[in-house]
């Protein structure tokens, strides 16, 4: 049975985070999709996104999963207001009237599982860890923006970087809104 350990990113070497991204599709974004205003690919360079992720990771912008002491997975979880593009997008706010800049609400925005560790339930472990992590840092709530997937439905890599509904249901998140056919806003209030 593999041993899974999850650590805040500010307590692990950057090389371990880098190993998880390891030139994969997510390494093009480096968890900057909801942070860079405008269209990230046009308005920032790969080197800028990489440097921003390195600096943010050192501040504790996520959690790193280790499987048998090997870096295997990442989840971005931090203050919701630290995601300016997320705050400007209409979809997560459809049917909601709360203060977007509320510093008591955290957001889970991105999962990456390294090749060789996929399909082993690591995203479930990471999602569950976000709840305790946000609570231990004084959050009043943590929310996520997962996609709904249907059996046999073709899903591209990029769509599920936010996680799937069942991952968050298992972690205790409940649906707040259903703004589009395939997108949910889910949350845990403390």
N, CA and C atoms as an extended XYZ file, in Angstrom:
570
Properties=species:S:1:pos:R:3:atomname:S:1:resname:S:1:resid:I:1 pbc="F F F"
N         0.836       -1.181        0.000 N   UNK     1
C         0.000        0.000        0.000 CA  UNK     1
C         0.887        1.252        0.000 C   UNK     1
N         0.701        2.132       -0.981 N   UNK     2
C         1.537        3.337       -1.018 CA  UNK     2
C         1.235        4.273        0.146 C   UNK     2
N         2.249        4.988        0.575 N   UNK     3
C         2.102        5.974        1.647 CA  UNK     3
C         1.948        7.348        1.002 C   UNK     3
N         0.820        8.017        1.306 N   UNK     4
C         0.542        9.342        0.758 CA  UNK     4
C         0.725       10.378        1.854 C   UNK     4
N         1.466       11.417        1.527 N   UNK     5
C         1.703       12.526        2.452 CA  UNK     5
C         1.441       13.814        1.686 C   UNK     5
N         0.696       14.748        2.293 N   UNK     6
C         0.371       16.009        1.627 CA  UNK     6
C         0.912       17.158        2.462 C   UNK     6
N         1.650       18.041        1.786 N   UNK     7
C         2.346       19.143        2.447 CA  UNK     7
C         1.997       20.476        1.783 C   UNK     7
N         1.963       21.560        2.566 N   UNK     8
C         1.813       22.891        1.965 CA  UNK     8
C         3.024       23.206        1.087 C   UNK     8
N         2.770       23.903       -0.003 N   UNK     9
C         3.848       24.160       -0.965 CA  UNK     9
C         4.976       25.018       -0.403 C   UNK     9
N         4.705       25.811        0.627 N   UNK    10
C         5.782       26.622        1.197 CA  UNK    10
C         6.697       25.809        2.106 C   UNK    10
N         6.397       24.518        2.268 N   UNK    11
C         7.223       23.649        3.097 CA  UNK    11
C         7.948       22.580        2.288 C   UNK    11
N         7.918       22.720        0.960 N   UNK    12
C         8.579       21.731        0.107 CA  UNK    12
C         9.495       22.455       -0.891 C   UNK    12
N        10.491       21.764       -1.412 N   UNK    13
C        11.366       22.398       -2.400 CA  UNK    13
C        10.625       22.650       -3.721 C   UNK    13
N        10.937       23.756       -4.365 N   UNK    14
C        10.328       24.074       -5.658 CA  UNK    14
C        10.569       22.952       -6.663 C   UNK    14
N        11.709       22.291       -6.582 N   UNK    15
C        12.015       21.189       -7.508 CA  UNK    15
C        10.954       20.103       -7.459 C   UNK    15
N        10.337       19.892       -6.296 N   UNK    16
C         9.286       18.878       -6.194 CA  UNK    16
C         8.022       19.319       -6.928 C   UNK    16
N         7.670       20.589       -6.809 N   UNK    17
C         6.511       21.117       -7.544 CA  UNK    17
C         6.803       21.036       -9.038 C   UNK    17
N         7.985       21.449       -9.416 N   UNK    18
C         8.395       21.427      -10.815 CA  UNK    18
C         8.328       20.013      -11.390 C   UNK    18
N         8.701       19.015      -10.604 N   UNK    19
C         8.668       17.624      -11.066 CA  UNK    19
C         7.235       17.174      -11.373 C   UNK    19
N         6.275       17.686      -10.627 N   UNK    20
C         4.877       17.312      -10.864 CA  UNK    20
C         4.407       17.870      -12.203 C   UNK    20
N         4.784       19.084      -12.507 N   UNK    21
C         4.371       19.716      -13.759 CA  UNK    21
C         5.174       19.181      -14.947 C   UNK    21
N         6.465       18.932      -14.762 N   UNK    22
C         7.358       18.200      -15.654 CA  UNK    22
C         7.052       18.273      -17.146 C   UNK    22
N         6.898       19.466      -17.684 N   UNK    23
C         6.708       19.611      -19.127 CA  UNK    23
C         5.358       19.140      -19.639 C   UNK    23
N         4.427       18.815      -18.753 N   UNK    24
C         3.098       18.369      -19.159 CA  UNK    24
C         2.276       19.561      -19.631 C   UNK    24
N         1.084       19.318      -20.128 N   UNK    25
C         0.202       20.408      -20.561 CA  UNK    25
C         0.018       21.468      -19.473 C   UNK    25
N        -0.208       21.081      -18.197 N   UNK    26
C        -0.365       22.103      -17.165 CA  UNK    26
C         0.852       23.009      -16.976 C   UNK    26
N         2.012       22.562      -17.425 N   UNK    27
C         3.203       23.409      -17.284 CA  UNK    27
C         3.131       24.634      -18.183 C   UNK    27
N         2.231       24.638      -19.159 N   UNK    28
C         2.055       25.820      -20.002 CA  UNK    28
C         1.377       26.945      -19.230 C   UNK    28
N         0.533       26.577      -18.289 N   UNK    29
C        -0.230       27.562      -17.519 CA  UNK    29
C         0.398       27.840      -16.151 C   UNK    29
N         0.913       26.804      -15.511 N   UNK    30
C         1.480       26.918      -14.169 CA  UNK    30
C         0.519       27.593      -13.186 C   UNK    30
N        -0.734       27.156      -13.226 N   UNK    31
C        -1.758       27.624      -12.281 CA  UNK    31
C        -1.964       29.136      -12.313 C   UNK    31
N        -1.816       29.712      -13.488 N   UNK    32
C        -1.991       31.158      -13.618 CA  UNK    32
C        -3.279       31.524      -14.354 C   UNK    32
N        -4.076       30.537      -14.756 N   UNK    33
C        -5.278       30.812      -15.545 CA  UNK    33
C        -6.187       31.842      -14.882 C   UNK    33
N        -6.379       31.730      -13.588 N   UNK    34
C        -7.290       32.635      -12.885 CA  UNK    34
C        -6.565       33.807      -12.231 C   UNK    34
N        -5.279       33.910      -12.491 N   UNK    35
C        -4.486       34.983      -11.887 CA  UNK    35
C        -4.091       36.058      -12.885 C   UNK    35
N        -3.840       35.672      -14.115 N   UNK    36
C        -3.420       36.606      -15.141 CA  UNK    36
C        -4.654       37.222      -15.784 C   UNK    36
N        -4.768       38.523      -15.698 N   UNK    37
C        -5.893       39.193      -16.362 CA  UNK    37
C        -5.679       39.148      -17.864 C   UNK    37
N        -6.760       39.204      -18.604 N   UNK    38
C        -6.674       39.115      -20.054 CA  UNK    38
C        -6.539       37.664      -20.476 C   UNK    38
N        -6.093       37.458      -21.678 N   UNK    39
C        -5.916       36.106      -22.207 CA  UNK    39
C        -4.482       35.681      -21.914 C   UNK    39
N        -4.297       34.750      -20.980 N   UNK    40
C        -2.978       34.463      -20.433 CA  UNK    40
C        -1.924       34.114      -21.475 C   UNK    40
N        -2.287       33.429      -22.524 N   UNK    41
C        -1.283       33.008      -23.481 CA  UNK    41
C        -0.762       34.200      -24.283 C   UNK    41
N        -1.585       35.192      -24.458 N   UNK    42
C        -1.170       36.358      -25.216 CA  UNK    42
C        -0.566       37.438      -24.320 C   UNK    42
N        -1.066       37.537      -23.099 N   UNK    43
C        -0.679       38.641      -22.221 CA  UNK    43
C         0.451       38.311      -21.242 C   UNK    43
N         0.941       37.086      -21.278 N   UNK    44
C         2.082       36.727      -20.438 CA  UNK    44
C         2.897       35.667      -21.158 C   UNK    44
N         4.153       35.571      -20.790 N   UNK    45
C         5.018       34.566      -21.403 CA  UNK    45
C         5.079       33.333      -20.516 C   UNK    45
N         5.529       32.257      -21.087 N   UNK    46
C         5.708       31.024      -20.326 CA  UNK    46
C         6.667       31.256      -19.152 C   UNK    46
N         7.734       32.004      -19.395 N   UNK    47
C         8.712       32.290      -18.335 CA  UNK    47
C         8.086       33.109      -17.217 C   UNK    47
N         7.206       34.055      -17.559 N   UNK    48
C         6.522       34.851      -16.529 CA  UNK    48
C         5.583       33.994      -15.687 C   UNK    48
N         4.845       33.085      -16.338 N   UNK    49
C         3.937       32.203      -15.596 CA  UNK    49
C         4.716       31.260      -14.683 C   UNK    49
N         5.816       30.742      -15.192 N   UNK    50
C         6.674       29.856      -14.401 CA  UNK    50
C         7.198       30.592      -13.160 C   UNK    50
N         7.729       31.792      -13.361 N   UNK    51
C         8.288       32.578      -12.250 CA  UNK    51
C         7.207       32.932      -11.239 C   UNK    51
N         6.015       33.280      -11.727 N   UNK    52
C         4.914       33.618      -10.822 CA  UNK    52
C         4.524       32.402       -9.988 C   UNK    52
N         4.451       31.241      -10.612 N   UNK    53
C         4.087       30.034       -9.871 CA  UNK    53
C         5.144       29.690       -8.825 C   UNK    53
N         6.396       29.836       -9.183 N   UNK    54
C         7.487       29.575       -8.242 CA  UNK    54
C         7.365       30.475       -7.015 C   UNK    54
N         7.143       31.758       -7.241 N   UNK    55
C         7.018       32.718       -6.139 CA  UNK    55
C         5.761       32.433       -5.312 C   UNK    55
N         4.646       32.144       -5.967 N   UNK    56
C         3.395       31.868       -5.258 CA  UNK    56
C         3.490       30.575       -4.452 C   UNK    56
N         4.115       29.570       -5.025 N   UNK    57
C         4.289       28.297       -4.325 CA  UNK    57
C         5.102       28.490       -3.047 C   UNK    57
N         6.116       29.324       -3.117 N   UNK    58
C         6.943       29.607       -1.941 CA  UNK    58
C         6.150       30.319       -0.849 C   UNK    58
N         5.051       30.974       -1.230 N   UNK    59
C         4.165       31.637       -0.261 CA  UNK    59
C         3.063       30.705        0.241 C   UNK    59
N         2.982       29.493       -0.318 N   UNK    60
C         1.979       28.543        0.144 CA  UNK    60
C         0.689       28.539       -0.647 C   UNK    60
N         0.782       28.695       -1.970 N   UNK    61
C        -0.416       28.777       -2.810 CA  UNK    61
C        -1.048       27.425       -3.123 C   UNK    61
N        -0.476       26.358       -2.604 N   UNK    62
C        -1.037       25.047       -2.912 CA  UNK    62
C        -0.546       23.969       -1.973 C   UNK    62
N        -0.951       22.758       -2.301 N   UNK    63
C        -0.552       21.572       -1.547 CA  UNK    63
C         0.124       20.598       -2.498 C   UNK    63
N         1.117       19.900       -1.996 N   UNK    64
C         1.868       18.929       -2.780 CA  UNK    64
C         1.666       17.547       -2.166 C   UNK    64
N         1.282       16.594       -3.009 N   UNK    65
C         1.104       15.215       -2.557 CA  UNK    65
C         2.342       14.405       -2.908 C   UNK    65
N         2.769       13.630       -1.955 N   UNK    66
C         3.869       12.700       -2.160 CA  UNK    66
C         3.323       11.284       -2.043 C   UNK    66
N         3.755       10.420       -2.932 N   UNK    67
C         3.424        9.000       -2.857 CA  UNK    67
C         4.744        8.277       -2.661 C   UNK    67
N         4.857        7.618       -1.517 N   UNK    68
C         6.122        6.948       -1.164 CA  UNK    68
C         7.305        7.898       -1.316 C   UNK    68
N         7.124        9.116       -0.810 N   UNK    69
C         8.145       10.163       -0.801 CA  UNK    69
C         8.524       10.703       -2.175 C   UNK    69
N         7.737       10.407       -3.204 N   UNK    70
C         7.983       10.970       -4.542 CA  UNK    70
C         6.898       11.999       -4.843 C   UNK    70
N         7.277       13.207       -5.311 N   UNK    71
C         6.281       14.228       -5.627 CA  UNK    71
C         5.337       13.715       -6.715 C   UNK    71
N         4.020       13.753       -6.426 N   UNK    72
C         3.068       13.120       -7.332 CA  UNK    72
C         1.904       14.003       -7.742 C   UNK    72
N         1.492       14.960       -6.892 N   UNK    73
C         0.316       15.752       -7.224 CA  UNK    73
C         0.343       17.134       -6.614 C   UNK    73
N        -0.460       17.995       -7.198 N   UNK    74
C        -0.551       19.401       -6.796 CA  UNK    74
C        -2.002       19.819       -6.801 C   UNK    74
N        -2.378       20.665       -5.842 N   UNK    75
C        -3.659       21.358       -5.896 CA  UNK    75
C        -3.423       22.799       -5.472 C   UNK    75
N        -3.967       23.736       -6.261 N   UNK    76
C        -3.877       25.153       -5.919 CA  UNK    76
C        -5.036       25.482       -4.988 C   UNK    76
N        -4.724       26.026       -3.817 N   UNK    77
C        -5.750       26.431       -2.846 CA  UNK    77
C        -5.222       27.619       -2.056 C   UNK    77
N        -5.925       28.726       -2.176 N   UNK    78
C        -5.540       29.944       -1.469 CA  UNK    78
C        -6.718       30.906       -1.477 C   UNK    78
N        -6.503       32.092       -0.947 N   UNK    79
C        -7.568       33.089       -0.907 CA  UNK    79
C        -8.214       33.274       -2.277 C   UNK    79
N        -9.531       33.310       -2.306 N   UNK    80
C       -10.245       33.510       -3.569 CA  UNK    80
C        -9.873       34.845       -4.209 C   UNK    80
N        -9.688       35.864       -3.387 N   UNK    81
C        -9.386       37.192       -3.941 CA  UNK    81
C        -8.012       37.246       -4.621 C   UNK    81
N        -7.177       36.233       -4.436 N   UNK    82
C        -5.881       36.175       -5.121 CA  UNK    82
C        -5.998       35.698       -6.567 C   UNK    82
N        -7.233       35.539       -7.046 N   UNK    83
C        -7.496       35.073       -8.410 CA  UNK    83
C        -8.308       36.133       -9.158 C   UNK    83
N        -7.666       37.236       -9.576 N   UNK    84
C        -8.408       38.349      -10.176 CA  UNK    84
C        -9.237       37.963      -11.395 C   UNK    84
N        -8.739       37.056      -12.209 N   UNK    85
C        -9.509       36.672      -13.394 CA  UNK    85
C       -10.758       35.895      -12.989 C   UNK    85
N       -10.652       35.063      -11.980 N   UNK    86
C       -11.810       34.327      -11.469 CA  UNK    86
C       -12.879       35.302      -10.971 C   UNK    86
N       -12.444       36.352      -10.319 N   UNK    87
C       -13.385       37.332       -9.783 CA  UNK    87
C       -14.086       38.123      -10.891 C   UNK    87
N       -13.443       38.206      -12.069 N   UNK    88
C       -14.027       38.941      -13.197 CA  UNK    88
C       -14.889       38.067      -14.109 C   UNK    88
N       -14.797       36.756      -13.973 N   UNK    89
C       -15.560       35.857      -14.839 CA  UNK    89
C       -17.029       35.843      -14.411 C   UNK    89
N       -17.964       35.880      -15.356 N   UNK    90
C       -19.378       35.892      -14.970 CA  UNK    90
C       -19.906       34.543      -14.480 C   UNK    90
N       -19.377       33.436      -14.978 N   UNK    91
C       -19.966       32.126      -14.677 CA  UNK    91
C       -19.976       31.783      -13.191 C   UNK    91
N       -18.878       31.910      -12.454 N   UNK    92
C       -18.947       31.516      -11.035 CA  UNK    92
C       -19.894       32.381      -10.206 C   UNK    92
N       -20.278       33.538      -10.718 N   UNK    93
C       -21.073       34.482       -9.935 CA  UNK    93
C       -22.539       34.497      -10.325 C   UNK    93
N       -22.879       33.753      -11.358 N   UNK    94
C       -24.271       33.696      -11.802 CA  UNK    94
C       -25.151       33.187      -10.657 C   UNK    94
N       -26.153       33.994      -10.284 N   UNK    95
C       -27.062       33.609       -9.208 CA  UNK    95
C       -26.511       33.834       -7.810 C   UNK    95
N       -25.397       34.548       -7.689 N   UNK    96
C       -24.783       34.807       -6.383 CA  UNK    96
C       -24.633       36.311       -6.196 C   UNK    96
N       -24.754       36.753       -4.956 N   UNK    97
C       -24.619       38.191       -4.698 CA  UNK    97
C       -23.654       38.483       -3.561 C   UNK    97
N       -22.750       37.577       -3.282 N   UNK    98
C       -21.808       37.793       -2.180 CA  UNK    98
C       -20.635       38.675       -2.592 C   UNK    98
N       -19.903       39.133       -1.623 N   UNK    99
C       -18.718       39.963       -1.838 CA  UNK    99
C       -17.599       39.099       -2.423 C   UNK    99
N       -17.217       39.360       -3.658 N   UNK   100
C       -16.169       38.587       -4.326 CA  UNK   100
C       -14.821       38.712       -3.623 C   UNK   100
N       -14.586       39.847       -2.971 N   UNK   101
C       -13.294       40.097       -2.324 CA  UNK   101
C       -13.255       39.650       -0.863 C   UNK   101
N       -14.237       38.899       -0.423 N   UNK   102
C       -14.299       38.416        0.954 CA  UNK   102
C       -13.027       37.627        1.284 C   UNK   102
N       -12.221       38.139        2.223 N   UNK   103
C       -10.949       37.482        2.535 CA  UNK   103
C       -11.100       36.253        3.433 C   UNK   103
N       -12.318       35.871        3.719 N   UNK   104
C       -12.547       34.644        4.485 CA  UNK   104
C       -12.839       33.434        3.615 C   UNK   104
N       -12.893       33.645        2.293 N   UNK   105
C       -13.217       32.551        1.378 CA  UNK   105
C       -11.980       32.172        0.569 C   UNK   105
N       -11.694       30.893        0.557 N   UNK   106
C       -10.586       30.349       -0.218 CA  UNK   106
C       -11.132       29.645       -1.447 C   UNK   106
N       -10.277       29.425       -2.450 N   UNK   107
C       -10.683       28.789       -3.696 CA  UNK   107
C        -9.712       27.671       -4.081 C   UNK   107
N       -10.276       26.590       -4.566 N   UNK   108
C        -9.515       25.474       -5.139 CA  UNK   108
C        -9.652       25.622       -6.651 C   UNK   108
N        -8.547       25.861       -7.340 N   UNK   109
C        -8.642       26.201       -8.762 CA  UNK   109
C        -7.942       25.253       -9.720 C   UNK   109
N        -7.053       24.386       -9.238 N   UNK   110
C        -6.268       23.603      -10.189 CA  UNK   110
C        -5.703       22.339       -9.544 C   UNK   110
N        -5.813       21.233      -10.270 N   UNK   111
C        -5.174       19.970       -9.877 CA  UNK   111
C        -4.199       19.559      -10.970 C   UNK   111
N        -3.079       18.988      -10.555 N   UNK   112
C        -2.151       18.358      -11.492 CA  UNK   112
C        -1.663       17.084      -10.827 C   UNK   112
N        -1.789       15.975      -11.547 N   UNK   113
C        -1.243       14.710      -11.050 CA  UNK   113
C        -0.206       14.244      -12.076 C   UNK   113
N         0.939       13.952      -11.573 N   UNK   114
C         2.092       13.576      -12.395 CA  UNK   114
C         1.853       12.238      -13.096 C   UNK   114
N         2.378       12.122      -14.303 N   UNK   115
C         2.313       10.847      -15.021 CA  UNK   115
C         2.897        9.757      -14.136 C   UNK   115
N         2.275        8.599      -14.175 N   UNK   116
C         2.714        7.481      -13.346 CA  UNK   116
C         1.963        7.402      -12.030 C   UNK   116
N         1.229        8.474      -11.670 N   UNK   117
C         0.468        8.499      -10.424 CA  UNK   117
C        -1.027        8.736      -10.675 C   UNK   117
N        -1.401        8.827      -11.938 N   UNK   118
C        -2.797        9.102      -12.282 CA  UNK   118
C        -3.657        7.853      -12.099 C   UNK   118
N        -4.962        8.095      -11.972 N   UNK   119
C        -5.962        7.027      -11.835 CA  UNK   119
C        -5.765        6.196      -10.568 C   UNK   119
N        -5.255        6.853       -9.526 N   UNK   120
C        -5.058        6.181       -8.240 CA  UNK   120
C        -5.799        6.900       -7.118 C   UNK   120
N        -6.663        7.860       -7.472 N   UNK   121
C        -7.452        8.574       -6.476 CA  UNK   121
C        -6.739        9.721       -5.788 C   UNK   121
N        -5.636       10.167       -6.332 N   UNK   122
C        -4.858       11.226       -5.675 CA  UNK   122
C        -5.619       12.556       -5.636 C   UNK   122
N        -6.429       12.852       -6.648 N   UNK   123
C        -7.189       14.105       -6.600 CA  UNK   123
C        -8.187       14.091       -5.447 C   UNK   123
N        -8.709       12.937       -5.093 N   UNK   124
C        -9.621       12.835       -3.950 CA  UNK   124
C        -8.885       13.194       -2.655 C   UNK   124
N        -7.681       12.687       -2.520 N   UNK   125
C        -6.862       12.981       -1.334 CA  UNK   125
C        -6.526       14.471       -1.265 C   UNK   125
N        -6.159       15.038       -2.403 N   UNK   126
C        -5.811       16.455       -2.446 CA  UNK   126
C        -7.015       17.335       -2.137 C   UNK   126
N        -8.179       17.013       -2.708 N   UNK   127
C        -9.389       17.806       -2.450 CA  UNK   127
C        -9.747       17.779       -0.968 C   UNK   127
N        -9.673       16.621       -0.355 N   UNK   128
C        -9.967       16.516        1.083 CA  UNK   128
C        -8.985       17.347        1.901 C   UNK   128
N        -7.729       17.366        1.487 N   UNK   129
C        -6.707       18.126        2.212 CA  UNK   129
C        -6.934       19.635        2.115 C   UNK   129
N        -7.580       20.103        1.045 N   UNK   130
C        -7.823       21.541        0.908 CA  UNK   130
C        -8.741       22.057        2.014 C   UNK   130
N        -9.652       21.218        2.456 N   UNK   131
C       -10.606       21.631        3.499 CA  UNK   131
C        -9.874       21.913        4.806 C   UNK   131
N        -9.075       20.972        5.247 N   UNK   132
C        -8.319       21.166        6.487 CA  UNK   132
C        -7.315       22.300        6.360 C   UNK   132
N        -6.691       22.401        5.198 N   UNK   133
C        -5.692       23.447        4.985 CA  UNK   133
C        -6.326       24.838        5.076 C   UNK   133
N        -7.420       25.041        4.364 N   UNK   134
C        -8.084       26.356        4.394 CA  UNK   134
C        -8.583       26.675        5.803 C   UNK   134
N        -9.187       25.691        6.457 N   UNK   135
C        -9.699       25.906        7.814 CA  UNK   135
C        -8.559       26.278        8.760 C   UNK   135
N        -7.431       25.594        8.652 N   UNK   136
C        -6.306       25.858        9.558 CA  UNK   136
C        -5.677       27.238        9.326 C   UNK   136
N        -5.968       27.852        8.182 N   UNK   137
C        -5.465       29.190        7.876 CA  UNK   137
C        -6.518       30.268        8.093 C   UNK   137
N        -7.577       29.924        8.806 N   UNK   138
C        -8.572       30.913        9.188 CA  UNK   138
C        -9.691       31.161        8.202 C   UNK   138
N        -9.799       30.333        7.161 N   UNK   139
C       -10.886       30.515        6.189 CA  UNK   139
C       -12.237       30.269        6.857 C   UNK   139
N       -13.244       30.985        6.386 N   UNK   140
C       -14.621       30.736        6.801 CA  UNK   140
C       -15.296       29.765        5.844 C   UNK   140
N       -14.720       29.655        4.638 N   UNK   141
C       -15.252       28.753        3.619 CA  UNK   141
C       -14.167       28.488        2.578 C   UNK   141
N       -14.325       27.368        1.892 N   UNK   142
C       -13.479       27.064        0.742 CA  UNK   142
C       -14.415       26.599       -0.363 C   UNK   142
N       -14.178       27.119       -1.581 N   UNK   143
C       -15.049       26.733       -2.677 CA  UNK   143
C       -14.254       26.258       -3.876 C   UNK   143
N       -14.977       25.558       -4.774 N   UNK   144
C       -14.371       24.984       -5.964 CA  UNK   144
C       -15.334       25.152       -7.128 C   UNK   144
N       -14.826       24.952       -8.338 N   UNK   145
C       -15.576       25.224       -9.555 CA  UNK   145
C       -15.477       24.031      -10.514 C   UNK   145
N       -15.892       22.850      -10.068 N   UNK   146
C       -15.668       21.628      -10.847 CA  UNK   146
C       -16.545       21.513      -12.089 C   UNK   146
N       -16.144       20.581      -12.926 N   UNK   147
C       -16.886       20.228      -14.135 CA  UNK   147
C       -17.676       18.954      -13.863 C   UNK   147
N       -18.792       18.837      -14.537 N   UNK   148
C       -19.580       17.603      -14.505 CA  UNK   148
C       -19.141       16.780      -15.704 C   UNK   148
N       -18.822       15.535      -15.451 N   UNK   149
C       -18.452       14.635      -16.536 CA  UNK   149
C       -19.479       13.521      -16.611 C   UNK   149
N       -19.754       13.075      -17.806 N   UNK   150
C       -20.697       11.977      -18.019 CA  UNK   150
C       -19.924       10.752      -18.479 C   UNK   150
N       -20.370        9.562      -18.084 N   UNK   151
C       -19.690        8.339      -18.532 CA  UNK   151
C       -19.588        8.305      -20.059 C   UNK   151
N       -18.405        8.013      -20.548 N   UNK   152
C       -18.168        7.916      -21.974 CA  UNK   152
C       -17.984        9.253      -22.677 C   UNK   152
N       -18.110       10.348      -21.940 N   UNK   153
C       -17.961       11.669      -22.533 CA  UNK   153
C       -16.484       11.974      -22.731 C   UNK   153
N       -16.142       12.481      -23.887 N   UNK   154
C       -14.765       12.843      -24.183 CA  UNK   154
C       -14.445       14.166      -23.476 C   UNK   154
N       -13.440       14.154      -22.632 N   UNK   155
C       -13.053       15.339      -21.873 CA  UNK   155
C       -11.591       15.644      -22.170 C   UNK   155
N       -11.305       16.888      -22.521 N   UNK   156
C        -9.918       17.248      -22.787 CA  UNK   156
C        -9.180       17.467      -21.471 C   UNK   156
N        -7.861       17.444      -21.512 N   UNK   157
C        -7.075       17.605      -20.276 CA  UNK   157
C        -7.429       18.903      -19.571 C   UNK   157
N        -7.594       19.953      -20.299 N   UNK   158
C        -7.783       21.263      -19.710 CA  UNK   158
C        -9.086       21.448      -18.972 C   UNK   158
N       -10.113       20.720      -19.384 N   UNK   159
C       -11.414       20.892      -18.739 CA  UNK   159
C       -11.409       20.428      -17.287 C   UNK   159
N       -10.704       19.377      -17.001 N   UNK   160
C       -10.755       18.815      -15.654 CA  UNK   160
C        -9.641       19.288      -14.731 C   UNK   160
N        -8.893       20.305      -15.149 N   UNK   161
C        -7.879       20.830      -14.232 CA  UNK   161
C        -8.539       21.381      -12.962 C   UNK   161
N        -9.824       21.732      -13.044 N   UNK   162
C       -10.559       22.265      -11.891 CA  UNK   162
C       -11.130       21.168      -11.007 C   UNK   162
N       -11.052       19.921      -11.460 N   UNK   163
C       -11.601       18.805      -10.705 CA  UNK   163
C       -12.998       18.435      -11.185 C   UNK   163
N       -13.421       17.267      -10.795 N   UNK   164
C       -14.745       16.762      -11.145 CA  UNK   164
C       -15.659       16.824       -9.922 C   UNK   164
N       -16.952       16.918      -10.173 N   UNK   165
C       -17.933       17.035       -9.092 CA  UNK   165
C       -17.744       15.972       -8.013 C   UNK   165
N       -17.601       14.714       -8.413 N   UNK   166
C       -17.528       13.636       -7.426 CA  UNK   166
C       -16.321       13.757       -6.504 C   UNK   166
N       -15.248       14.342       -6.990 N   UNK   167
C       -14.056       14.548       -6.161 CA  UNK   167
C       -14.400       15.456       -4.980 C   UNK   167
N       -15.129       16.532       -5.261 N   UNK   168
C       -15.481       17.482       -4.209 CA  UNK   168
C       -16.613       16.966       -3.320 C   UNK   168
N       -17.536       16.220       -3.890 N   UNK   169
C       -18.590       15.613       -3.065 CA  UNK   169
C       -17.977       14.715       -1.998 C   UNK   169
N       -17.000       13.924       -2.397 N   UNK   170
C       -16.320       13.025       -1.448 CA  UNK   170
C       -15.593       13.797       -0.343 C   UNK   170
N       -15.171       15.011       -0.651 N   UNK   171
C       -14.440       15.840        0.319 CA  UNK   171
C       -15.383       16.677        1.187 C   UNK   171
N       -16.698       16.546        0.979 N   UNK   172
C       -17.663       17.261        1.812 CA  UNK   172
C       -18.159       18.582        1.259 C   UNK   172
N       -17.787       18.924        0.035 N   UNK   173
C       -18.280       20.141       -0.591 CA  UNK   173
C       -19.736       19.937       -1.002 C   UNK   173
N       -20.529       21.000       -0.926 N   UNK   174
C       -21.925       20.935       -1.375 CA  UNK   174
C       -22.136       21.974       -2.473 C   UNK   174
N       -23.081       21.680       -3.341 N   UNK   175
C       -23.361       22.578       -4.459 CA  UNK   175
C       -23.976       23.877       -3.975 C   UNK   175
N       -23.433       24.995       -4.480 N   UNK   176
C       -23.958       26.323       -4.203 CA  UNK   176
C       -24.802       26.781       -5.394 C   UNK   176
N       -24.232       26.661       -6.586 N   UNK   177
C       -24.960       27.004       -7.806 CA  UNK   177
C       -24.563       26.041       -8.917 C   UNK   177
N       -25.340       26.093       -9.977 N   UNK   178
C       -25.111       25.275      -11.176 CA  UNK   178
C       -25.214       26.237      -12.360 C   UNK   178
N       -24.209       27.121      -12.541 N   UNK   179
C       -24.323       28.228      -13.488 CA  UNK   179
C       -24.363       27.845      -14.961 C   UNK   179
N       -23.816       26.691      -15.328 N   UNK   180
C       -23.880       26.231      -16.716 CA  UNK   180
C       -24.197       24.743      -16.712 C   UNK   180
N       -24.418       24.204      -17.883 N   UNK   181
C       -24.761       22.785      -18.009 CA  UNK   181
C       -23.706       21.868      -17.385 C   UNK   181
N       -22.429       22.252      -17.495 N   UNK   182
C       -21.357       21.375      -17.032 CA  UNK   182
C       -20.531       21.928      -15.871 C   UNK   182
N       -20.844       23.123      -15.391 N   UNK   183
C       -20.042       23.745      -14.338 CA  UNK   183
C       -20.867       23.890      -13.063 C   UNK   183
N       -20.219       23.626      -11.927 N   UNK   184
C       -20.827       23.822      -10.617 CA  UNK   184
C       -19.950       24.752       -9.793 C   UNK   184
N       -20.550       25.374       -8.802 N   UNK   185
C       -19.794       26.010       -7.742 CA  UNK   185
C       -20.136       25.201       -6.493 C   UNK   185
N       -19.110       24.687       -5.827 N   UNK   186
C       -19.294       23.854       -4.633 CA  UNK   186
C       -18.507       24.482       -3.491 C   UNK   186
N       -18.941       24.201       -2.262 N   UNK   187
C       -18.349       24.914       -1.139 CA  UNK   187
C       -18.472       24.128        0.155 C   UNK   187
N       -17.526       24.400        1.054 N   UNK   188
C       -17.579       23.940        2.434 CA  UNK   188
C       -17.529       25.191        3.288 C   UNK   188
N       -18.531       25.391        4.137 N   UNK   189
C       -18.527       26.511        5.078 CA  UNK   189
C       -18.094       25.992        6.439 C   UNK   189
N       -17.282       26.776        7.121 N   UNK   190
C       -16.797       26.377        8.449 CA  UNK   190
C       -17.550       27.114        9.529 C   UNK   190
